Amino acid sequence: MLNLSVLLEASAQDHPSRVAVIFNERKMTYAELNAAANMFANGLRKLGIGRGDKVALMMPNLPYFPIAYYGILKTGATVVPFNVLFTAREVTYHLQDSDSVALVGFAMFAEHAYNGFKQVDSCRHLIVASADPSQPFRHDDEAVLDFNQFLGMGGSAVFDTVQTQADDTAVILYTSGTTGSPKGAELTHSNMVMNAWMSVQLCGATSDDIALVTLPLFHSFGQTVLMNMAFCAGASITLLPRFTPEAALGIMERDNVTIFGGVPTMYWAMYSLPGAEEQFDIEKIARNLRIAVSGGAAMPVELMRNFEERFSVPILEGYGLSETSPVASFNVRHRPRKPGSIGIPIWGVQMALVDDDDNFIPPPKEPDTFSEVGEIVIRGHNVMKGYYKRPEATAEVMRNDWFHTGDLARMDHEGYFYIVDRKKEMILRGGFNVYPREIEEYLMTHPKISLVAVKGVPDEKLGEEVKAYVVLKEGETATAEEIIDFAKEGLAAYKYPRYVEFRSQLPMTATGKILKRALVDES
């Protein structure tokens, strides 16, 4: 038996008075956080929610997130994290697809949360946290509950955690692939505990560490590699809901941050911030900062060197996906780092390269040479149970006992992997995963659009930006602004295209597939 909430409970037992969470000037000890999670669990139990149920969590990086997250887990229910930028349409889809019986949200995003929630009869409760705990969130609908009043409804700060099985689903993380519709990756308690424990080993984390968490906790990187890792080690996390370089550097200085995790654009923003030396004590930040972790996109080698020199900290790059809990490979501390590489497989995990026929590609035998390019396949304790309610999609990626990532890479003679491209057409926009097919399917509902292709285009600040190539129906006219405004109505802020280009036709292969690479080349 195993329950992911053991990460919090063990640290609360071992050092109850140690600080677990910092948010602005507020600090919560492990004892306080665990007690609040217990009260949340008791509240869920009074609503009849328990083992096997799904509870959606649409919360920014605030103390409410770990309270609800571990409270849900304690009941034996499954946590289903939602992006806080979801529109009402997206909330409805994810609630229905996940079979969630309750939704936990934040007042700032309550309008979209409520409008989506009301479309799903099987989701019976909406719990909303107020920005000001002293001012309860009020709503005429009796199905809507205030977060802090809900804690009071739970009453007792003691809860007997449900003893789930190791292979029970702890978290469903939504991702998407070539089919376009977001799919829920079922991650077990074993998946999540092992990945948190591995993250502790990879970062060398101890109870003396303080990790800055500005990566969204509803994403696997921030959730596992930072929050769960820190609680597993008995360390502290300091929360930043919205990243800006000024805010991040200010918290690093104020809270003596020792661990930072981010996507390359965050490192670029902090390094490039004008006047940073005048605004912040960079020497103090560098003295405290012990390790930095990067993922989500390849970090330019020059940026890595510049940041490491200024902040006197090694940046360790890793690789993973929602389906792998997420960490699969890492540049480990006790072996030489190779800038530009995603490292070697973590303990207990195997990675290999295969060709289009699933034949294994051998590593090179000579130093300073690379293998042929192949698709990364993975097996081990980190691989998901499958896609929720999608056996065919699961079978498509789980072939021959290996999870097929859709990412293309090379390997050197020492077993280090180097990402070449994404077989999937996912766009990485400022650390957010954006899936073209989902956007295409929505844009095709526009009455004037005949055909559309969505592609990522280079962007200096965000890495990639979303661009739509649109063919209008015969006789129709439209402006780029009209298409963008339509997209804003149904897509989260990080998804809608910022660029629209009208075409009379789209380049096609002989079999009728759109040649997206040719689109970019022609632009």
C-alpha positions in Angstrom: 0.0 0.0 0.0 1.2 3.5 -0.8 -0.3 7.0 -0.8 1.5 10.0 -2.3 0.5 12.1 0.7 3.2 10.2 2.7 5.7 12.8 1.4 3.9 15.5 3.4 3.0 13.3 6.4 6.5 11.9 6.9 8.1 15.3 7.0 5.3 16.6 9.3 6.1 13.8 11.6 9.9 14.2 11.4 10.1 18.0 11.7 6.7 19.5 12.4 8.0 23.0 13.2 10.1 23.4 10.1 8.8 25.8 7.4 7.1 24.0 4.5 5.6 26.8 2.5 6.5 30.5 2.2 4.2 32.9 0.4 5.0 36.6 0.6 5.4 37.2 4.4 3.3 34.2 5.4 5.0 30.9 6.5 3.4 27.6 7.1 5.1 24.8 9.0 4.8 21.2 8.1 2.5 20.6 11.0 0.2 23.5 9.9 0.2 22.4 6.3 -0.6 18.8 7.2 -3.3 19.9 9.6 -4.9 22.0 6.9 -4.7 19.1 4.4 -6.4 16.9 7.0 -9.2 19.4 7.4 -9.7 19.6 3.7 -9.8 15.8 3.5 -12.4 15.7 6.3 -14.5 18.2 4.3 -14.3 16.1 1.2 -15.4 13.1 3.2 -18.4 14.9 4.5 -19.3 15.6 0.8 -19.1 11.8 0.2 -15.9 12.1 -1.8 -13.4 9.2 -1.4 -11.3 6.5 -2.9 -11.6 6.3 -6.7 -13.3 9.7 -7.1 -11.7 12.5 -9.2 -11.3 16.0 -7.9 -10.2 18.8 -10.3 -7.7 21.5 -9.0 -7.6 24.8 -10.8 -5.3 26.8 -8.6 -2.2 29.0 -9.1 0.9 28.8 -7.0 -0.6 29.6 -3.7 -0.6 27.8 -0.3 -4.1 26.6 -1.2 -2.6 24.3 -3.9 -0.7 21.9 -1.6 -3.5 22.0 1.0 -6.0 20.8 -1.5 -3.6 18.6 -3.4 -2.6 16.5 -0.4 -6.1 16.7 1.1 -7.5 15.1 -2.0 -4.8 12.4 -2.0 -5.5 11.6 1.7 -9.1 10.6 0.9 -7.9 8.2 -1.7 -9.3 10.3 -4.5 -7.4 11.3 -7.6 -6.1 14.9 -8.2 -6.8 16.3 -11.7 -4.8 19.6 -12.1 -6.3 22.2 -14.5 -4.5 25.1 -16.1 -5.7 28.2 -14.4 -6.0 29.9 -17.9 -8.7 27.5 -19.1 -11.8 29.0 -20.6 -15.2 27.8 -19.6 -15.3 25.5 -22.6 -12.1 23.9 -21.6 -13.2 23.5 -18.0 -16.3 21.7 -19.2 -14.3 19.4 -21.4 -11.8 18.4 -18.8 -14.4 18.0 -16.0 -16.5 15.7 -18.3 -13.5 13.7 -19.6 -12.0 13.1 -16.2 -15.3 12.3 -14.5 -14.5 14.9 -11.7 -17.1 15.1 -9.0 -15.7 18.4 -7.6 -13.7 21.4 -8.7 -11.4 23.5 -6.5 -10.6 26.9 -7.9 -9.4 30.4 -7.1 -11.5 33.6 -7.0 -9.5 35.3 -9.8 -10.5 32.6 -12.2 -13.9 31.8 -10.7 -16.0 33.1 -13.6 -14.6 30.6 -16.1 -14.5 27.9 -13.5 -18.1 28.4 -12.6 -19.4 28.7 -16.1 -17.7 25.5 -17.1 -18.7 23.7 -13.9 -22.4 24.5 -14.5 -22.4 22.5 -17.7 -21.4 19.3 -16.0 -24.1 17.7 -13.9 -21.9 15.0 -12.5 -19.5 17.6 -11.0 -21.5 18.5 -7.9 -19.3 20.9 -5.9 -17.2 24.0 -6.6 -14.9 25.1 -3.8 -13.4 28.6 -4.4 -10.5 30.2 -2.5 -10.7 33.9 -1.9 -7.7 36.2 -2.6 -8.3 37.6 0.9 -8.8 34.8 3.5 -10.7 37.2 5.8 -13.2 37.9 3.0 -15.1 34.6 2.1 -16.0 34.0 -1.5 -19.7 34.4 -1.9 -22.0 33.0 -4.5 -25.8 32.6 -4.8 -25.4 29.0 -6.0 -25.5 26.6 -3.0 -23.1 24.2 -4.9 -20.4 26.8 -4.5 -18.4 26.7 -1.3 -15.8 29.1 0.2 -12.4 27.4 0.6 -11.7 28.5 4.2 -15.3 27.9 5.3 -15.0 24.4 3.7 -11.9 23.8 5.9 -14.0 24.8 8.9 -16.7 22.4 7.8 -14.0 19.6 7.8 -13.5 20.4 11.5 -10.9 18.0 12.7 -7.2 18.5 11.9 -6.8 14.7 12.3 -7.5 12.4 9.4 -6.8 8.7 8.9 -5.3 8.6 5.4 -6.8 6.1 3.0 -4.4 3.3 2.3 -4.4 3.2 -1.5 -2.5 0.6 -3.6 0.8 1.6 -5.2 -0.8 1.2 -8.7 -3.9 3.2 -7.9 -4.1 6.5 -9.9 -2.9 9.4 -7.8 -2.9 12.2 -10.4 -4.3 12.6 -13.9 -2.2 15.1 -15.9 -3.8 16.2 -19.2 -1.7 16.2 -22.3 -2.4 16.0 -26.0 -1.0 14.4 -29.1 -1.7 14.0 -32.8 -5.4 13.4 -32.1 -5.9 16.9 -30.8 -8.2 16.2 -27.9 -6.5 16.5 -24.6 -5.9 13.1 -22.9 -5.4 12.4 -19.2 -2.2 10.5 -18.3 -2.9 8.4 -15.3 0.1 8.5 -12.9 0.1 6.1 -10.0 1.1 6.7 -6.4 4.2 4.6 -7.2 5.0 6.7 -10.3 4.8 10.0 -8.3 6.6 8.9 -5.1 9.4 7.4 -7.1 9.8 10.5 -9.3 9.8 12.8 -6.2 12.4 10.6 -4.5 14.5 10.5 -7.6 14.3 14.3 -7.9 15.7 14.5 -4.3 18.6 12.3 -5.3 19.3 14.2 -8.5 19.2 17.6 -6.8 20.9 16.4 -3.6 18.1 18.1 -1.7 18.0 18.2 2.1 15.8 19.7 4.7 18.0 22.8 4.7 17.0 23.7 1.1 14.6 26.4 0.0 13.2 25.9 -3.5 11.6 28.8 -5.5 8.5 27.4 -7.2 7.3 29.7 -10.0 6.7 26.9 -12.5 3.0 26.2 -12.4 2.1 23.6 -9.9 -0.6 22.3 -12.2 2.2 21.2 -14.6 4.3 18.1 -13.9 7.7 19.9 -13.7 6.7 22.3 -10.9 4.5 19.7 -9.1 7.0 16.8 -9.0 10.5 18.2 -9.4 9.9 21.1 -7.1 6.9 20.7 -4.7 6.9 17.0 -4.2 10.7 16.8 -4.2 10.9 19.5 -1.5 8.3 17.9 0.7 10.0 14.5 0.3 13.3 16.0 1.5 11.6 18.1 4.3 12.7 21.3 2.5 10.9 24.6 2.1 9.2 26.0 -1.0 8.6 29.7 -1.6 5.7 30.3 -4.0 5.6 32.8 -6.9 2.2 32.6 -8.8 3.3 34.7 -11.8 6.9 34.8 -13.0 8.7 38.0 -13.7 12.5 38.3 -13.5 12.2 41.1 -10.9 9.9 39.0 -8.6 12.0 35.9 -9.0 15.3 37.6 -8.1 13.6 39.5 -5.3 12.4 36.3 -3.7 15.8 34.6 -4.2 17.4 37.5 -2.3 14.7 37.7 0.4 14.3 34.0 1.1 17.8 32.8 0.6 16.7 30.4 -2.2 19.0 27.4 -2.8 17.2 25.6 -5.6 15.6 27.1 -8.7 13.8 25.2 -11.5 12.6 26.9 -14.6 12.3 26.8 -18.4 15.0 28.5 -20.5 13.0 31.7 -21.1 13.0 32.3 -17.3 16.8 32.0 -17.2 17.0 34.3 -20.2 14.7 36.9 -18.5 16.7 36.9 -15.2 20.0 37.1 -17.0 18.9 39.9 -19.4 17.1 42.0 -16.8 18.5 45.6 -17.2 19.9 47.0 -14.0 19.7 43.8 -12.1 23.0 44.5 -10.3 21.6 47.8 -9.0 18.2 46.4 -7.9 19.4 43.1 -6.3 22.2 41.7 -4.3 23.5 39.3 -7.0 26.4 38.2 -4.9 24.1 37.1 -2.0 21.8 35.3 -4.5 24.8 33.5 -6.0 26.1 32.5 -2.5 22.9 30.8 -1.6 21.9 29.3 -5.0 23.2 25.8 -5.0 21.6 24.2 -8.0 19.4 25.1 -10.9 17.3 22.8 -13.0 16.1 23.4 -16.5 13.6 21.6 -18.6 10.7 22.1 -21.0 12.9 23.1 -23.9 16.5 22.9 -24.9 18.6 25.6 -23.3 21.0 27.5 -25.6 24.5 26.7 -24.5 25.6 30.3 -24.5 22.7 31.3 -22.2 23.7 28.4 -19.9 27.3 29.6 -19.7 26.4 33.2 -19.1 23.8 32.5 -16.4 26.2 30.0 -14.6 29.0 32.6 -14.7 26.9 35.4 -13.2 25.1 33.4 -10.6 27.9 30.8 -9.8 25.5 27.9 -10.0 25.4 24.7 -12.2 22.4 24.3 -14.4 21.3 20.7 -14.8 19.2 19.9 -17.8 16.7 17.1 -17.8 14.0 15.5 -20.0 10.6 14.1 -19.4 6.9 14.2 -20.2 3.6 14.2 -18.4 3.4 10.5 -19.2 6.7 9.8 -17.4 5.9 11.5 -14.1 7.9 13.6 -15.6 11.6 13.0 -15.2 13.2 10.4 -17.5 16.7 11.6 -18.0 19.0 14.1 -16.3 22.5 15.5 -16.2 23.4 14.0 -12.9 25.7 15.8 -10.4 28.4 13.1 -10.1 29.0 12.8 -13.8 30.3 15.4 -16.3 27.6 17.7 -17.6 27.3 18.0 -21.3 25.6 21.3 -22.3 23.0 20.7 -25.0 22.3 17.2 -23.7 19.3 16.0 -21.8 21.6 13.6 -19.8 21.3 10.0 -19.1 18.3 7.9 -17.9 17.6 8.2 -14.2 17.9 5.2 -11.9 15.5 2.4 -12.6 14.6 3.8 -16.1 15.7 2.7 -19.5 15.8 4.8 -22.6 16.6 3.8 -26.2 16.2 5.0 -29.8 14.1 3.2 -32.4 13.5 3.7 -36.1 10.1 3.9 -37.7 9.8 0.1 -37.6 10.6 0.0 -33.9 14.1 -1.5 -34.5 16.6 -0.4 -31.9 19.3 2.0 -33.0 22.7 1.1 -31.6 24.9 3.7 -29.8 28.1 4.8 -31.5 31.3 3.0 -30.7 33.7 5.9 -31.2 34.1 9.0 -29.0 32.8 12.3 -30.3 30.4 10.6 -32.6 26.6 10.2 -32.6 24.1 7.5 -33.4 21.5 7.9 -36.1 18.4 9.9 -35.2 15.6 7.9 -33.7 12.5 8.2 -31.6 13.1 8.1 -27.8 11.4 5.2 -26.1 11.2 4.7 -22.3 10.3 2.0 -19.8 10.6 2.0 -16.0 8.9 3.0 -12.8 8.1 6.5 -14.2 5.9 5.4 -17.1 2.1 6.2 -16.7 -0.5 3.5 -16.3 -2.2 4.7 -19.5 -4.5 7.4 -20.9 -7.7 7.7 -18.9 -10.6 5.9 -20.7 -8.5 5.7 -23.9 -7.2 2.2 -24.5 -6.5 2.7 -28.2 -4.5 5.8 -27.5 -2.6 4.0 -24.8 -1.9 1.0 -27.1 -0.6 3.5 -29.7 2.2 4.8 -27.5 2.8 1.6 -25.4 4.3 -0.8 -27.9 6.6 -3.7 -27.2 6.6 -2.7 -23.5 8.1 0.7 -24.3 6.5 4.1 -24.1 7.0 5.9 -27.4 7.6 9.6 -26.8 7.4 11.0 -30.3 10.6 12.9 -29.6 13.6 12.5 -31.9 17.2 12.3 -30.6 20.7 11.2 -31.0 22.9 9.4 -28.5 26.7 9.6 -27.9 29.0 6.8 -27.0 28.6 7.5 -23.2 24.8 7.1 -23.4 24.0 10.8 -23.3 20.9 11.8 -25.3 20.5 14.9 -27.5 17.1 16.1 -28.6 16.9 16.8 -32.3 13.3 17.6 -32.9 9.8 16.7 -31.9 8.1 14.1 -33.9 4.9 15.5 -32.4 4.0 18.9 -33.6 3.7 20.4 -30.1 4.6 24.0 -29.7 6.5 25.1 -26.6 5.4 28.7 -25.9 7.1 30.1 -22.8 7.2 26.7 -21.1 3.5 25.9 -21.9 2.7 23.0 -24.1 0.4 24.1 -27.0 -1.1 21.5 -29.3 -1.8 22.6 -32.9 -4.5 20.1 -33.6 -6.7 21.3 -30.7 -6.4 24.9 -32.0 -7.1 23.8 -35.5 -10.2 21.9 -34.5 -11.5 25.0 -32.7 -10.7 27.4 -35.5 -12.5 25.2 -38.0 -15.7 26.0 -36.2 -15.4 29.6 -37.5 -18.1 30.0 -40.2 -15.7 31.6 -42.6 -12.8 29.2 -42.3 -12.3 26.4 -44.9 -9.0 25.0 -43.8 -6.4 25.9 -41.2 -3.0 24.7 -40.1 -1.3 25.9 -36.9 2.4 25.9 -36.5 5.0 27.2 -34.0 7.2 30.0 -35.3 10.4 31.2 -33.6 10.1 33.9 -31.0 13.0 35.5 -29.2 11.2 35.9 -25.8 9.0 32.8 -25.6 10.9 30.3 -27.7 8.0 29.7 -30.0 4.8 31.6 -30.9 1.5 30.3 -32.3 0.7 31.0 -35.9 -2.4 30.0 -37.9 -2.4 29.7 -41.7 -6.0 30.1 -42.8 -7.8 29.3 -46.0 -11.2 31.1 -46.1 -14.3 29.7 -47.7 -14.9 30.9 -51.2 -16.3 34.4 -51.3 -15.6 35.2 -47.6 -13.3 37.9 -46.3 -11.9 38.3 -42.8 -9.1 40.1 -40.9 -6.4 38.6 -38.8 -7.9 40.5 -35.8 -11.3 38.8 -36.4 -9.7 35.3 -36.3 -7.6 36.1 -33.2 -10.6 37.5 -31.4 -12.6 34.4 -32.2 -9.7 32.2 -30.9 -9.6 34.2 -27.6 -13.2 33.3 -26.9 -12.6 29.6 -26.7 -8.9 29.0 -26.1 -6.7 29.8 -23.0 -4.5 32.8 -23.2 -1.4 30.8 -23.9 -3.0 28.9 -26.8 -4.6 31.3 -29.1 -2.6 32.3 -32.2 -0.9 35.7 -32.2 -0.2 35.6 -35.9 -2.6 34.8 -38.7 -1.6 34.5 -42.4 -4.2 34.0 -45.1 -3.5 31.6 -47.9 -5.4 30.6 -51.0 -4.2 27.0 -50.4 -1.9 25.0 -48.2 1.0 22.8 -49.4 0.1 19.1 -49.4 1.7 15.8 -49.7 0.6 13.3 -52.3 -1.6 11.7 -49.6 -3.3 14.9 -48.7 -1.4 15.8 -45.5 -0.6 19.4 -44.9 3.2 20.1 -45.2 3.6 22.3 -42.2 7.4 22.6 -42.6 6.8 24.0 -46.1 4.5 26.6 -44.6 7.2 28.0 -42.4 9.8 27.8 -45.2 7.5 29.8 -47.5 6.7 32.5 -44.9 
